[in-house]
Amino acid sequence: MPWNPRRGEVLTMRGNVGDSPKLKPPYANSWRRGWFMNLFDTRPKEDRKLLFGRERELDEIERMLDSGFWPVLIGPPRVGKTSLMKVITKERKGIYIDASTCATATDLGFRLVDELQGGRVKAHIQLDFKMVRIELKTQPVNTLEKIIKSLGDVLIAVDEAQSLNDTRIPALLSVIYNESRVKMMFSGSMLRLIKLITKSPQTLGRPIQMIEVKPFSEEVSRAFLEEGLRRCGVSAEPLELAEAVRVFGGIPGWLSYYGAKRCARFSHADALKEVSATAKRVVEEEVKRLGPLEEAIVKALAMLGVGGEWKHIMALVGSFYGKQPDRKSLSRSLKSLVDMRIVEKTGERYTLIDPMYRIINNF
């Protein structure tokens, strides 16, 4: 019986490793690591052999950690930052924390305690978890410091760290660096993460290393789809793959979802339609969280399609913003969108990184 996503089944793809296409290193190594089970699994990967085309990023993260640096993964949503963090954390027997719903040091502390109670990492001292939870409510920073100092040489990976909005966090990070053996790794998509981790006075001079996680190139995107579809026994016309890569760009999240639909025997047209509909809902929610001027800029860039220069954006943005912004405000908001990795600036030209943002004006 074929895989049916409506039954909640997990899609597993098996097969022999085929010949590698003519990819240049480091992507060629992706073809020599073994089976690509769950290549199109839309959940974050935790096994290195299931992570396609990210050898360079994995090697850079490992090199930074081994050299005493704290990696900070920056990139747009759905490019695989979480998968990179989970793979590295699992290999190093570290602690992974999803901070997407954490705003304070107390929230972060409870997440850390949850992981410790799960037994993945053991503290060097005996912890009374019931008492620790009580102390986190009254003295979160001091309690966190005590817990972290007890862990020894361990990696703590904080994903979606931009959600943290506690002025005590930078000082806590400084203590962790100066008074413990713990290594930290962070990821995020938003401007707040950059400010929190790299620009706070308490962390200046610390070994913070920014690592950009970018969308796949067109070549790698096509190879990703070809291999995954081959494994689940689905043939696709070259023109279909070309259209999927054009529509979804090099965003692994959208490409994986499209590939999973095709492996479930959806036609090319139906897969495009369903993934685009899902993308529309997701992007709509993301745009709602932007400021009014940032939202207007995204809509102006979406109307321009292939992007445009500052003067082109200024000419359009007023119709979405309700009034003509001043030059300083527009420049500041554009910079924020670039820092958020929603917009990319190349020379004098601004473009939307995720092509799905171009459907924003259809809302």
C-alpha positions in Angstrom: 0.0 0.0 0.0 1.5 3.4 -0.9 2.4 5.9 1.7 -0.5 8.1 2.7 0.3 11.3 4.7 -3.3 11.5 5.8 -2.9 8.3 7.8 0.0 9.9 9.7 2.5 7.4 8.4 6.2 8.2 8.4 7.7 8.2 4.9 10.9 6.1 4.6 12.9 5.8 1.5 15.4 3.1 0.9 17.7 2.0 -1.9 21.2 1.6 -3.1 23.4 4.6 -3.4 23.5 5.7 -7.1 26.2 7.4 -9.0 26.9 10.9 -7.9 26.1 13.7 -10.3 28.9 16.0 -11.2 28.7 18.1 -8.1 31.7 20.0 -6.8 32.9 19.5 -3.2 31.7 19.7 -0.5 28.3 18.5 -1.9 29.7 15.5 -3.7 30.3 13.9 -0.3 26.6 13.8 0.3 26.3 11.0 -2.2 28.9 8.8 -0.4 27.5 8.7 3.1 25.1 5.9 2.7 21.3 5.5 2.5 19.1 8.6 2.3 16.2 7.3 4.4 13.7 10.1 5.1 15.5 12.5 2.8 12.2 14.4 2.4 11.1 14.1 6.1 10.0 17.6 6.9 11.0 17.2 10.5 14.5 18.4 11.5 17.2 15.7 10.9 19.2 14.3 13.7 21.6 12.0 11.8 24.4 13.3 9.7 23.9 10.8 7.0 20.4 12.1 6.4 21.4 15.8 6.1 22.0 16.6 2.4 24.5 19.1 1.1 25.6 20.7 4.4 29.1 19.3 4.9 30.7 22.7 4.7 28.5 24.1 7.5 28.9 20.9 9.7 32.7 21.1 9.3 32.7 24.8 10.1 30.6 24.4 13.2 32.8 21.5 14.5 36.0 23.5 13.8 34.6 26.5 15.7 33.6 24.4 18.7 36.9 22.6 18.8 38.7 26.0 18.7 36.7 27.4 21.7 34.3 29.5 19.7 30.5 29.7 20.2 28.8 29.3 16.8 25.8 31.4 16.0 23.8 30.1 13.0 22.1 32.8 11.1 19.8 32.3 8.1 16.3 32.6 6.9 13.6 30.1 8.1 13.5 26.6 6.7 17.1 26.4 5.5 18.1 23.7 8.0 19.6 25.5 11.0 17.7 23.3 13.4 18.9 20.1 11.6 22.5 21.3 11.8 22.2 22.0 15.5 20.5 18.7 16.3 23.1 16.7 14.3 26.0 18.3 16.1 24.4 18.2 19.5 23.5 14.5 19.2 27.0 13.6 18.0 28.6 15.5 20.9 26.1 14.1 23.4 25.0 17.6 24.2 21.8 19.4 25.2 19.4 20.8 22.6 16.9 23.4 23.7 14.1 24.7 21.6 13.7 28.3 22.9 11.0 29.3 20.5 8.6 29.7 23.4 11.2 31.0 25.9 11.2 34.7 26.7 13.0 34.8 30.0 15.9 33.2 31.9 13.3 31.3 34.0 11.8 29.8 30.8 15.3 28.8 29.6 16.1 27.3 33.0 13.0 25.1 33.0 13.8 23.8 29.5 17.4 22.9 30.6 16.0 21.1 33.7 13.6 19.1 31.5 16.5 17.9 29.4 18.6 17.0 32.4 15.7 15.1 33.9 15.5 13.2 30.6 18.9 11.8 31.4 20.7 12.9 28.2 23.4 14.7 30.2 24.3 14.2 33.8 25.5 16.9 36.1 28.7 16.4 38.1 26.8 17.2 41.3 23.5 15.7 42.5 20.6 18.0 41.6 17.3 18.0 43.5 15.1 18.8 40.5 12.1 19.7 42.6 14.1 22.2 44.5 15.8 23.5 41.4 12.4 24.3 39.8 11.4 26.2 42.9 14.7 28.2 42.9 14.3 29.0 39.2 11.1 30.9 40.0 12.8 33.1 42.6 16.4 33.3 41.5 16.6 32.2 37.8 20.0 33.6 36.9 21.8 32.3 40.0 20.1 28.9 39.7 21.0 28.7 36.0 24.6 29.5 36.8 24.8 26.8 39.4 23.3 24.2 37.1 25.5 25.1 34.2 28.7 25.1 36.3 27.8 21.6 37.4 27.7 20.2 33.8 31.4 20.2 32.9 32.5 20.0 29.3 29.2 19.8 27.5 27.6 21.6 24.5 24.3 23.4 25.0 22.6 24.4 21.7 19.8 27.0 22.0 17.6 27.0 18.9 15.4 30.0 18.0 17.3 32.1 20.5 15.8 35.3 19.1 12.7 34.6 21.3 14.7 35.3 24.5 14.0 38.8 25.6 15.5 39.0 29.1 18.1 41.7 29.8 19.9 39.3 32.2 20.8 36.8 29.5 23.9 38.6 28.2 25.4 38.7 31.7 24.6 35.0 32.2 26.4 34.2 29.0 29.4 36.0 30.2 29.5 34.0 33.4 29.1 30.8 31.4 32.1 31.6 29.3 34.3 32.8 32.1 33.4 30.4 34.8 32.4 27.1 33.2 33.6 24.6 30.7 30.2 24.6 28.8 30.2 25.4 25.1 27.3 27.2 23.7 25.7 27.3 20.2 22.8 29.4 19.0 20.6 29.8 16.0 17.9 32.2 14.9 16.5 34.3 12.1 15.7 37.6 13.6 17.5 40.8 14.5 17.1 40.3 18.2 19.4 37.3 18.2 22.2 39.3 16.7 21.8 42.0 19.3 21.4 39.5 22.2 24.4 37.4 21.3 26.9 39.6 19.5 26.3 43.2 20.4 25.7 43.2 24.1 28.4 44.8 26.2 28.8 41.6 28.3 29.6 39.5 25.3 31.8 41.8 23.3 35.2 40.1 23.0 33.8 36.7 23.6 34.5 34.0 21.0 31.3 34.4 19.0 31.5 33.1 15.4 28.7 33.9 13.0 28.0 31.1 10.5 25.6 31.9 7.6 23.3 29.0 6.5 22.2 29.9 3.1 19.6 28.4 0.7 20.8 25.6 -1.7 22.2 26.6 -5.0 20.1 25.7 -8.1 22.5 22.8 -8.7 22.2 21.3 -5.2 18.4 21.9 -5.1 18.0 19.8 -8.3 20.3 17.1 -7.0 18.4 17.0 -3.7 15.1 16.4 -5.5 16.5 13.9 -8.0 18.1 11.7 -5.3 15.1 11.8 -3.0 12.6 11.0 -5.8 14.8 8.2 -7.1 14.9 6.6 -3.7 11.1 6.4 -3.5 10.7 5.2 -7.0 9.1 8.3 -8.5 10.2 9.6 -11.9 10.0 13.3 -12.6 10.5 15.2 -15.8 13.5 17.6 -15.9 11.1 20.5 -16.6 9.1 19.6 -13.5 12.2 19.7 -11.3 13.2 22.9 -12.9 9.9 24.5 -12.1 10.0 23.2 -8.5 13.4 24.7 -8.0 12.3 28.0 -9.6 9.1 28.2 -7.4 10.6 27.1 -4.1 14.1 28.4 -4.7 16.9 26.7 -2.7 14.8 26.6 0.6 15.2 23.0 1.8 12.0 23.1 3.9 9.8 23.8 0.8 11.8 21.4 -1.4 11.4 18.6 1.2 7.7 19.2 1.4 7.3 19.1 -2.3 9.5 16.0 -2.5 7.4 14.3 0.2 4.2 15.0 -1.8 5.7 13.6 -4.9 6.8 10.5 -3.1 3.2 10.2 -1.9 2.2 10.0 -5.6 0.9 13.5 -5.9 1.3 14.8 -9.4 3.7 17.7 -10.0 0.9 20.2 -10.4 -0.9 19.0 -7.2 2.3 19.0 -5.2 3.1 22.6 -6.3 -0.4 23.7 -5.5 -0.5 22.1 -2.0 2.9 23.2 -1.0 2.3 26.8 -2.2 -1.0 26.9 -0.3 0.8 25.8 2.9 3.6 28.3 2.2 1.0 31.1 1.8 -0.4 30.4 5.3 3.0 30.1 6.9 4.4 33.3 5.3 1.3 35.2 6.1 1.8 34.5 9.8 5.5 35.5 9.6 4.6 38.8 7.9 2.1 39.6 10.6 4.9 39.7 13.1 6.8 42.4 11.2 6.4 46.1 11.8 4.1 48.1 9.5 6.9 49.6 7.4 8.8 46.3 7.2 5.6 44.6 6.0 5.1 47.3 3.4 8.6 46.9 2.1 8.1 43.1 1.8 5.0 43.7 -0.3 6.8 46.3 -2.4 9.6 43.8 -3.1 7.0 41.1 -3.8 5.4 43.4 -6.4 8.8 44.0 -8.0 9.3 40.2 -8.3 13.0 40.0 -9.0 13.7 42.8 -6.5 14.8 46.3 -7.0 17.0 49.2 -5.8 16.3 51.6 -3.0 14.6 54.1 -5.3 12.3 51.4 -6.7 11.2 50.4 -3.3 10.6 54.0 -2.2 8.4 54.5 -5.2 6.1 51.6 -4.3 6.2 51.3 -0.5 3.9 54.3 0.2 0.9 52.6 -1.4 1.3 49.7 1.1 2.3 51.8 4.1 -0.5 54.3 3.8 2.0 57.2 3.6 5.4 58.0 2.1 8.1 57.1 4.7 11.1 59.3 5.2 14.4 58.2 3.8 15.9 57.4 7.1 13.0 55.2 8.2 13.0 53.3 5.0 16.8 52.7 5.1 16.5 51.5 8.8 13.7 49.1 8.0 15.5 47.7 5.0 18.5 47.1 7.1 16.4 45.3 9.7 14.9 43.0 7.0 18.4 42.2 5.8 19.5 41.4 9.4 16.5 39.2 9.8 17.5 37.3 6.6 14.2 38.0 4.9 15.8 40.3 2.4 19.2 40.0 0.7 21.2 43.0 -0.5 23.5 42.4 -3.5 25.3 45.6 -4.6 22.5 48.2 -4.7 19.7 45.6 -5.3 17.4 44.2 -2.7 15.6 40.8 -3.1 13.4 38.5 -1.0 15.4 35.4 0.0 12.5 33.0 0.2 10.6 33.1 -3.1 7.4 32.2 -1.3 7.3 35.8 0.1 6.5 36.9 -3.4 3.0 35.6 -3.0 2.4 38.1 -0.2 0.2 40.4 -2.3 -2.2 37.5 -2.9 -3.4 37.7 0.7 
